[in-house]
Amino acid sequence: MIVGVPKETTTGERRVALVPDAMKQLSELGIQLVVQTGAGREAGFSDTDYEAAGAKLEADPKALLNRADVVVKVQPPCIMDDGSHEIDALRAGAAFIGFLKPLDLPDIARRFASQKVTAFSMELMPRISRAQSMDALSAMSTIAGYRAVLLGAAALPKIFPMLVTAAGTISPARVLVIGAGVAGLQAIATSRRLGAVVEAYDTRPAVKEQVESLGARFVELDLEVGDAQDAGGYAKAQSEDFYQQQQEQLAKRMAGSDVVITTALVPGQPAPLLITEAAVTGMKSGSVIVDLAAERGGNCACTVPDHDVVVHGVTIIGRTNLPSEIPANASQMYTKNVVTFLKHLAPEGELVLDLEDEITRGAMLTHAGEITNEAARALAEGDS
């Protein structure tokens, strides 16, 4: 079986889907890795590194896509330099693995189905214990949470830790993390390591123990939360009245914070608005907001996706692809997720698709000419 790794062409994407170290595990299964020339360069992995590991190089992206039994990418397939689409170069019956944004890009699912390609979206990986080592969303969220703190610390005109010096004592920075999922918990841990005083808020009371175990204070707002978590562990959307009360109470917390990191996302929906412009106005001049929900509109009303802006003296960072800013480690972590998933799909070196298996079926977007994921199918049919 041949696994192909094309070069990422999405603007700003520096990760690569498989690093050279993956070759050892794949070769044990009899899998041949074919990598497009220059695919790993932005992440710090040269063509020589891949060749030394036993991978083959291919300069022509179309030839690679047509040759591979399984294609692995980070970003969704896209238009190539000659104007054709990557999906059109895939063979019928081939498989494709990547972050496919199934609820944002319905045309991708339709194209895969039309080409009779079996597509797996890493966002759809079920959150069960058997699939933890394949959970690429959590892996990338870990990187994003860490990077968010570094960006906040760099933009803040003060240092994070308390310092006692001959010139006097410097008070520690105060960090508020909104959303205590994987990214939020990593942001808490990183802020604490840098010496900040940290507090965190989440609509799910169940995460209080995790927040406190990292040395942060759990913020409890006077709100009727109800059922705030879905079966997959994600936060559920709330009512408009809930969000209005939440905004007002969070604004009071933000007024005393130096750095606010927001991570609140609801799968398949625009990011909930948690920070109004009035709340930004109430923050101290020089404060920083790092909005990890910028890709879906942002948790802050003043966020501009892919831009850092200053509003009312507050720096608002709206980067939409933080894992790509640490491409070496992000690629290594993604590789671990993908290789584990490949071993699940091809335990003997050939694809064996058990459509009754929870992992295989859960991550599957298309198969045999059909869109198999119900939400993606409904969206594709409604959008057509």
Summary of the structure (lengths in Angstrom):
residues: 384
radius of gyration: 22.1
end to end distance: 34.8
largest distance: 71.5
contacts: 1335
relative contact order: 0.15
helix: 39%
strand: 18%
